[in-house]
């Protein structure tokens, strides 16, 4: 989950060290007189050198006065550079005052860099103040980052899930108090008899089998075995990768609990390690649950 942020931080660091033209050099040093002179001489305020615009470089270099000057001279607060948006640089450097300046001049709090929202960057960077500034500016606390192949089971990551998963309790509490919606599917017990185990197995094979064993012994180790999962205590098998969230969910795996979890693990149970989309379609869930029921010496009776 952290690949994108890690790579961007590397790029951001490299941008500061790179040499560019007179405007870029003046921006890096925060020399307001030299910046104005370069612009008066015809320097392109949006020109990218070493993958960064002057505004982006001023933000990354930590020169708020240069940022303000460039904005006054017409720099686009939503202009994308190869390294990201101006707001990206401000969020990743926890530059709250610069974030406010950008947002006051029209920066989009719901903007995304390479698919990930600014709010996700702020959470991953452990910056509660950055989260607050974005939410106050209108950032959607329920927006998702979709990572992977949308045609299969991509990762679905909300800012709240990320905060829970990474143990940022203060950020998680703030987001929950500011509009986070926890998905809760309709009860499924009365429809369980309609589930088709064969169709469930067909759904399971390409989407789940690479991580979960379906036999009493052996199988993949990336996820816990699902043999006898129906009716089993949660987080109770021999597996070292259970998240704190799942470990804290008490009780057995009832049919309704499986329905909740499979509807979208990160949306129904934020903080879990299983970040795939799940089975948002009720028919698919019925079929998968019917299949999981067969993975037992004695299947649990239907309600």
C-alpha positions in Angstrom: 0.0 0.0 0.0 2.9 2.3 0.6 4.6 1.8 -2.8 3.2 5.0 -4.3 4.0 7.3 -1.4 7.5 5.9 -1.1 8.3 6.4 -4.7 6.9 10.0 -4.6 9.0 10.9 -1.6 12.1 9.7 -3.5 11.1 11.8 -6.5 10.4 14.8 -4.3 13.9 14.6 -2.7 15.6 14.2 -6.1 13.8 17.3 -7.4 15.4 19.6 -4.8 18.9 18.4 -5.7 18.5 18.8 -9.4 19.9 21.9 -11.2 17.6 23.8 -13.6 17.3 27.2 -15.3 17.4 30.6 -13.6 13.8 30.5 -12.4 14.1 27.1 -11.0 17.4 27.9 -9.2 15.9 31.1 -7.8 12.9 29.1 -6.5 15.0 26.5 -4.8 16.9 29.2 -2.9 13.8 31.2 -2.2 15.2 34.3 -3.7 12.2 36.5 -4.4 14.1 39.2 -6.3 15.6 36.6 -8.6 12.3 34.9 -9.1 10.6 38.2 -10.1 13.6 39.0 -12.4 13.4 35.6 -14.1 9.7 36.0 -14.7 10.1 39.6 -16.0 12.7 38.3 -18.4 10.2 35.9 -19.9 10.7 32.7 -18.0 7.8 30.2 -18.3 6.1 30.0 -15.0 4.8 26.5 -15.8 8.0 25.1 -17.4 9.1 21.7 -16.0 12.7 21.1 -15.3 13.7 17.8 -13.8 10.0 16.9 -13.6 9.0 19.8 -11.4 7.2 23.1 -12.1 8.6 26.2 -10.3 5.6 26.2 -8.0 6.0 22.6 -7.1 9.7 23.1 -6.4 9.0 26.1 -4.2 6.6 24.0 -2.1 9.0 21.1 -1.9 11.9 23.5 -1.0 9.9 25.0 1.8 9.7 28.6 0.7 6.1 29.9 1.4 6.9 33.4 0.2 8.1 32.1 -3.1 4.9 30.0 -3.4 2.8 33.1 -2.7 4.7 35.1 -5.3 4.4 32.5 -8.0 0.7 32.2 -7.4 0.3 36.0 -7.6 2.2 35.9 -10.9 -0.1 33.2 -12.3 1.2 29.8 -11.4 -1.5 27.2 -11.7 -2.4 25.7 -8.3 -3.9 22.7 -10.1 -1.1 22.3 -12.7 0.2 18.8 -12.9 3.9 18.1 -13.1 5.6 14.8 -13.5 6.0 14.6 -9.8 2.4 15.5 -8.9 0.2 18.4 -8.1 1.4 21.4 -6.0 -0.9 20.1 -3.3 0.9 16.8 -3.4 4.1 18.4 -2.4 2.5 20.4 0.4 0.8 17.4 1.8 3.8 15.1 1.7 5.9 17.8 3.5 3.2 18.5 6.1 3.3 22.1 4.9 -0.1 23.1 6.4 0.2 26.8 5.8 1.1 26.2 2.2 -1.8 23.8 1.8 -4.2 26.5 3.1 -2.6 29.0 0.6 -3.1 26.6 -2.3 -6.7 25.8 -1.3 -7.5 29.4 -0.8 -6.5 30.0 -4.4 -8.5 27.2 -5.9 -6.5 24.0 -5.3 -8.8 20.9 -5.5 -9.0 19.1 -2.1 -10.3 16.0 -3.9 -7.5 15.9 -6.5 -5.6 12.7 -7.0 -2.0 12.0 -8.0 -1.6 8.7 -9.8 -5.0 7.6 -8.6 -4.5 8.4 -4.9 -6.4 11.2 -3.3 -4.7 14.0 -1.3 -6.5 12.8 1.8 -4.9 9.4 1.5 -1.5 11.0 1.2 -2.2 13.0 4.4 -3.2 10.0 6.3 -0.3 7.9 5.2 2.0 10.8 6.1 0.5 10.7 9.7 -0.5 14.4 9.5 -3.7 15.1 11.4 -3.5 18.8 10.7 -3.2 18.1 7.0 -6.3 15.9 7.2 -8.2 18.6 9.0 -7.3 21.2 6.4 -8.4 19.0 3.5 -11.6 18.0 5.1 -12.5 21.6 6.0 -11.8 22.5 2.4 -14.3 19.8 1.2 -12.3 16.6 0.8 -14.6 13.6 0.5 -13.9 11.4 3.5 -15.5 8.4 1.8 -13.5 8.6 -1.5 -11.6 5.5 -2.4 -8.3 4.7 -3.9 -8.7 1.8 -6.3 -5.4 0.0 -6.8 -5.1 -3.0 -9.1 -7.2 -4.4 -12.0 -10.7 -2.9 -11.8 -11.9 -5.9 -13.8 -11.0 -8.4 -11.0 -10.7 -7.7 -7.3 -8.7 -4.5 -6.9 -7.7 -3.0 -3.6 -10.3 -0.6 -2.3 -8.8 1.8 0.2 -10.5 4.7 2.0 -8.7 7.3 4.1 -10.5 5.9 7.2 -9.4 2.3 6.4 -5.9 3.5 6.0 -5.9 5.4 9.3 -7.3 2.3 11.1 -4.9 -0.1 9.3 -1.8 2.1 10.1 -2.9 2.7 13.7 -3.4 6.4 13.4 -6.1 6.5 16.0 -6.4 10.3 16.2 -6.9 10.6 12.4 -9.4 7.7 12.4 -11.4 9.3 15.1 -11.4 12.6 13.3 -12.5 11.1 10.0 -15.3 9.1 11.7 -16.6 12.2 13.3 -16.6 14.0 10.0 -18.8 11.9 7.8 -17.3 8.5 7.3 -19.9 6.0 6.3 -19.4 2.3 7.2 -20.9 0.0 4.5 -23.5 -2.4 5.9 -25.2 -4.8 3.5 -28.7 -6.0 3.9 -29.2 -9.2 5.9 -28.8 -12.3 3.8 -30.0 -15.2 6.0 -33.4 -15.6 4.3 -31.7 -15.9 0.9 -28.9 -18.3 1.7 -30.8 -21.3 0.1 -30.6 -19.5 -3.2 -26.8 -19.7 -3.2 -25.1 -21.9 -5.8 -21.9 -23.5 -4.5 -20.6 -24.3 -8.1 -20.9 -20.6 -9.1 -19.3 -19.7 -5.8 -16.4 -22.0 -6.5 -16.0 -20.4 -10.0 -15.9 -16.9 -8.4 -13.5 -18.1 -5.7 -11.0 -19.8 -8.0 -9.6 -16.7 -9.8 -10.1 -14.2 -7.0 -9.4 -15.9 -3.7 -7.6 -19.2 -4.2 -4.1 -17.7 -4.5 -4.3 -16.7 -0.9 -6.6 -19.1 0.8 -6.4 -22.9 1.2 -9.7 -24.8 0.8 -8.5 -28.2 2.1 -8.2 -29.5 5.6 -4.4 -29.6 5.2 -1.9 -27.6 3.1 -2.4 -24.8 0.6 -1.4 -21.1 0.2 0.0 -19.2 3.2 -0.8 -15.6 2.2 -4.1 -15.9 4.0 -5.7 -18.2 6.6 -7.2 -21.5 5.6 -10.9 -21.4 4.9 -11.6 -25.0 5.8 -14.4 -25.1 8.4 -14.6 -21.2 8.3 -18.4 -21.1 8.7 -19.0 -21.3 12.5 -15.4 -21.0 13.4 -14.1 -18.4 15.9 -12.7 -15.4 14.0 -9.0 -15.0 13.8 -8.6 -18.5 15.4 -6.6 -20.5 12.8 -2.8 -20.9 12.8 -2.0 -17.8 10.9 0.3 -14.9 11.8 -1.1 -12.2 9.6 -4.4 -11.3 11.3 -5.0 -7.6 11.6 -5.8 -5.9 14.9 -9.2 -5.1 13.5 -10.1 -8.7 12.6 -8.5 -10.0 15.8 -10.8 -7.6 17.8 -14.0 -8.8 16.0 -15.3 -11.3 18.5 -17.5 -14.3 17.9 -17.8 -16.9 15.3 -18.0 -16.5 11.5 -21.8 -16.5 11.1 -23.4 -16.4 7.7 -24.3 -12.7 8.4 -20.8 -11.9 9.4 -19.4 -13.4 6.3 -22.0 -11.4 4.3 -20.8 -8.2 6.0 -17.1 -8.9 5.5 -17.3 -10.2 1.9 -19.4 -7.2 0.8 -16.2 -5.1 0.8 -13.7 -5.8 3.6 -12.2 -2.4 3.8 -15.6 -0.7 3.6 -17.4 -2.9 6.1 -14.5 -3.6 8.5 -11.9 -0.8 8.0 -8.4 -1.7 9.2 -8.3 -5.3 8.0 -5.4 -6.6 5.9 -7.6 -8.0 3.1 -7.9 -4.9 0.9 -9.5 -6.5 -2.2 -12.9 -5.4 -3.4 -14.7 -8.5 -2.1 -18.1 -9.4 -3.6 -20.2 -6.3 -3.6 -22.9 -8.0 -5.6 -25.3 -9.9 -3.3 -25.8 -12.8 -5.8 -22.0 -13.4 -5.9 -21.9 -13.3 -2.1 -24.7 -15.8 -1.8 -22.8 -18.1 -4.1 -19.5 -17.7 -2.4 -21.0 -18.3 1.0 -22.7 -21.4 -0.3 -19.3 -22.6 -1.5 -17.6 -21.8 1.8 -20.3 -23.8 3.6 -19.2 -26.9 1.7 -15.6 -26.5 3.0 -16.3 -28.5 6.1 -16.6 -32.1 7.3 -20.1 -31.2 8.5 -21.6 -28.1 6.9 -23.3 -25.7 9.3 -27.1 -25.9 8.8 -28.7 -23.0 7.1 -30.9 -20.7 9.2 
